[in-house]
Amino acid sequence: MSLRVLLICHAATADTRRAVFGGDGPLLDGADRRLADLRAYLPKARAVLRSEARCTAETARALGLDGAVPDAAVADWDFGAWRGRPLAEVEAEQPDAVLAWRTDPAGAPHGGECLRDVMDRVRRWLDGLEGEGNRTVVTHPAVIRAAVVCALAVPDEAFWTIDVAPSSVTELRRRGTRWRVARINWEPALFRDPRPRPARAAATAEAAS
């Protein structure tokens, strides 16, 4: 049996729409409905984690994951002095700093974590996971993007080529020491059939093929 990690991106907030660095806050109206659709497809997990952010706490609650345990390893990117500010605003004031942040994995002009710090943090967390079965994690796009890059064993710069949608599921699996990416940005609305197979049944069919 393999280890299966479901990384759930928190639902959209007002800060998500405004591309705010390290944004948090209450979920937008309508998020509960989308999360209720997703809830029916989540398998029972041996452990459920989330970041300490309000948006992940509310997302976990809407998914019926009230027992989710806060873990600093899956916290959002620490943007230091840029935290709470929209990208467009910072870019207008500090274009060279934003360019450095986007192009240099070791660059942290905001005084917080650089990309390499985030990658190393997520990589240590993944490497430290033990056992088999399901793990569910409610976290942020940056953490999920980093986890996908780690699983694919590609250069850290590939982080910038990955998009993660609110309320979506990214699934990683590990058999032995090798990770594989089973799905990215999965959500029930992507299926044409209004009543698609639950994730557990779909996974069983996949394994049998």
C-alpha positions in Angstrom: 0.0 0.0 0.0 1.2 3.5 -0.8 1.2 6.8 1.1 -1.4 9.1 -0.4 -1.4 12.9 0.4 -4.3 15.1 -0.5 -3.4 18.7 -0.6 -6.5 20.9 -0.5 -6.1 24.5 -1.4 -8.1 26.8 0.9 -11.2 28.4 -0.6 -11.2 31.9 -2.2 -11.0 35.0 0.0 -11.1 38.7 -0.9 -7.3 38.7 -0.6 -7.1 35.9 -3.1 -8.9 38.0 -5.7 -6.6 40.9 -5.0 -3.4 38.8 -5.1 -2.4 40.0 -1.6 0.9 38.7 -0.3 0.2 36.3 2.6 -3.5 37.2 2.4 -5.9 35.7 4.8 -9.4 36.4 6.1 -12.9 35.0 5.8 -14.0 32.9 2.8 -16.0 34.5 0.1 -19.8 33.9 -0.2 -20.5 30.7 -2.1 -17.3 29.0 -0.9 -19.3 26.7 1.5 -21.3 25.3 -1.4 -18.3 24.4 -3.4 -16.6 22.8 -0.4 -19.7 20.9 0.4 -19.5 19.3 -3.1 -15.9 18.4 -2.5 -16.5 17.0 1.0 -18.4 14.0 -0.4 -15.3 12.9 -2.3 -12.7 13.0 0.5 -11.6 9.6 1.8 -11.1 9.0 5.5 -7.6 10.2 6.5 -5.2 8.9 9.1 -4.1 12.5 9.8 -5.4 15.9 8.9 -3.3 19.0 9.0 -3.8 22.7 8.1 -1.9 25.9 8.4 -2.7 28.3 11.2 -4.4 30.8 8.8 -8.1 31.7 9.2 -8.8 30.7 5.6 -7.5 27.2 6.1 -9.4 26.8 9.4 -12.7 27.9 7.8 -12.0 25.6 4.8 -11.3 22.6 7.0 -14.5 23.3 9.0 -16.6 23.5 5.8 -15.1 20.2 4.7 -16.0 18.5 8.0 -12.3 18.3 9.0 -12.8 20.0 12.4 -10.0 17.9 13.9 -7.4 19.3 11.5 -4.2 20.1 13.4 -2.3 23.3 12.7 1.3 22.6 11.5 3.9 25.2 10.8 5.4 23.0 8.1 2.4 23.7 5.8 2.1 27.4 6.7 1.9 30.0 3.9 5.0 31.7 2.4 6.4 34.2 4.9 6.4 37.5 2.9 7.9 39.6 5.6 7.3 43.4 5.0 5.1 42.6 2.0 2.5 40.7 3.9 -1.0 42.1 3.6 -0.1 44.2 0.5 -1.4 43.6 -3.0 1.2 42.4 -5.6 0.2 45.3 -8.0 0.9 47.9 -5.3 4.3 46.4 -4.3 5.3 46.0 -8.0 4.5 49.7 -8.7 6.7 50.8 -5.8 9.5 48.2 -5.9 9.6 46.7 -9.5 13.3 45.7 -9.1 12.6 43.9 -5.8 9.6 42.0 -7.2 11.7 41.0 -10.2 14.5 39.7 -8.0 11.9 37.8 -5.9 10.5 36.1 -9.0 13.9 35.3 -10.7 16.3 34.5 -7.8 15.4 31.4 -5.7 17.6 32.8 -2.9 16.1 36.4 -3.1 14.0 37.7 -0.2 13.8 41.5 -0.7 10.8 41.5 1.7 12.8 40.1 4.6 10.8 36.9 4.9 11.3 33.5 3.2 12.9 33.1 -0.2 11.7 30.5 -2.6 14.5 28.2 -1.6 13.4 28.4 2.0 9.8 27.4 1.1 11.0 24.6 -1.0 13.3 23.3 1.7 10.6 23.5 4.3 8.1 21.6 2.2 10.7 19.0 1.1 11.7 18.3 4.7 8.0 17.8 5.6 7.4 15.4 2.7 10.6 13.5 3.5 9.5 13.2 7.1 6.1 11.6 6.4 6.0 8.0 7.5 3.6 5.0 7.0 0.9 4.4 4.5 -2.7 5.3 3.9 -4.3 8.8 3.5 -3.1 12.1 4.7 -5.2 15.3 4.1 -3.7 18.8 4.3 -5.6 22.1 4.0 -3.0 24.7 3.0 -2.0 27.4 0.6 -1.1 27.6 -3.1 2.6 28.2 -2.5 2.9 25.0 -0.3 1.0 22.9 -2.9 3.2 24.2 -5.8 6.3 23.5 -3.8 5.1 20.0 -3.0 4.4 19.3 -6.7 7.9 20.5 -7.6 9.4 18.2 -4.9 7.4 15.2 -6.0 8.5 15.7 -9.6 12.1 16.2 -8.6 12.5 19.2 -11.0 14.4 22.4 -10.4 12.9 24.8 -7.8 12.3 27.4 -10.5 9.5 25.1 -11.9 7.5 26.5 -9.0 6.5 29.5 -11.1 5.0 27.3 -13.9 2.3 25.8 -11.7 -1.1 27.3 -10.9 -3.2 26.1 -8.0 -6.9 27.0 -7.9 -8.9 27.7 -4.7 -10.9 24.7 -3.3 -9.0 22.3 -5.5 -7.3 19.0 -4.6 -3.7 18.0 -5.6 -2.8 14.4 -4.9 0.6 13.0 -4.3 1.4 9.3 -3.9 4.5 7.6 -2.6 5.5 3.9 -2.9 8.8 3.2 -1.4 10.9 6.4 -1.7 9.4 7.6 -5.0 6.7 10.2 -5.2 4.3 10.7 -8.2 1.8 13.4 -8.9 -1.6 11.7 -9.3 -3.6 14.8 -10.0 -3.5 18.6 -9.8 -6.4 21.1 -9.4 -9.0 18.4 -9.1 -12.5 19.5 -8.2 -16.0 17.9 -8.7 -17.1 20.7 -11.1 -14.5 19.6 -13.7 -16.6 16.5 -14.4 -19.4 16.7 -17.0 -21.4 14.0 -15.1 -23.3 15.9 -12.3 -22.8 12.8 -10.1 -19.2 11.6 -10.8 -17.7 8.7 -8.9 -16.3 9.5 -5.5 -12.6 9.9 -5.3 -12.2 6.6 -3.4 -14.0 4.6 -6.1 -12.1 6.5 -8.9 -8.8 5.7 -7.2 -9.7 2.0 -7.0 -10.6 1.9 -10.6 -7.3 3.6 -11.5 -5.3 1.2 -9.5 -7.0 -1.8 -11.2 -6.3 -0.4 -14.7 
